[in-house]
């Protein structure tokens, strides 16, 4: 028999979920970890870094590792941003 529950669509279908429900921070970390290039204002990068930081204390080691890697990328992008961005 097939399930009547619809399959995930859009960006949600691309985010692996090891647990039944991923937190918004876990989803953000998974999405940002795969991001290679984007142009956004520095304040948005700073806000994203702040939102990722609480995941450093997550009980799941994969979430902690992804959060640390994403956080490092965000901080590097902030440091490399041209003045006035």
C-alpha positions in Angstrom: 0.0 0.0 0.0 1.1 3.5 -0.6 1.2 6.2 2.0 -1.4 9.0 1.8 1.1 11.4 3.3 2.4 13.8 0.6 6.1 13.8 -0.2 8.1 16.8 0.7 8.3 19.5 -2.0 10.6 22.4 -2.8 13.7 23.1 -0.7 12.3 20.9 2.1 12.8 17.8 -0.1 16.5 18.5 -0.3 17.1 18.7 3.4 18.0 15.4 5.0 16.4 14.8 8.3 17.9 12.1 10.5 15.2 12.6 13.2 11.5 12.7 12.7 11.5 16.5 13.0 14.4 18.8 12.4 14.5 22.1 14.2 14.6 25.3 12.1 18.3 25.8 13.1 19.1 22.3 11.9 17.4 22.9 8.6 19.2 26.2 8.2 22.5 24.6 8.9 21.8 21.9 6.3 20.8 24.4 3.7 23.7 26.8 4.3 26.3 24.1 4.4 25.6 23.4 0.7 25.6 27.0 -0.3 28.6 27.8 -2.5 28.0 31.4 -3.5 25.5 34.2 -2.7 25.5 38.0 -2.6 23.8 39.3 0.6 24.4 42.3 2.8 26.8 41.8 5.7 24.1 42.4 8.3 22.3 39.4 6.9 25.4 37.3 7.2 25.9 38.4 10.8 22.3 37.6 11.6 22.7 34.1 10.1 25.8 33.5 12.2 23.9 34.5 15.3 21.0 32.1 14.4 23.4 29.2 13.7 25.4 29.6 17.0 22.8 28.0 19.3 23.3 24.7 17.3 26.8 24.4 18.7 25.1 22.8 21.8 22.8 20.4 19.9 23.0 16.8 21.2 23.5 15.5 17.6 27.2 15.6 16.6 26.4 16.0 12.9 24.3 19.1 13.7 27.1 20.5 15.8 29.7 19.9 13.1 27.5 21.4 10.4 26.7 24.4 12.5 30.4 25.0 13.2 31.3 24.7 9.5 28.5 27.1 8.4 29.4 29.5 11.2 33.0 29.6 10.1 32.0 30.2 6.5 29.7 33.0 7.5 32.4 34.7 9.6 34.9 34.4 6.8 32.5 36.0 4.4 31.9 38.8 6.8 35.7 39.4 7.2 36.3 39.2 3.4 33.4 41.6 2.6 34.4 44.9 0.9 34.0 48.0 3.1 30.5 49.5 3.0 28.7 46.3 2.2 
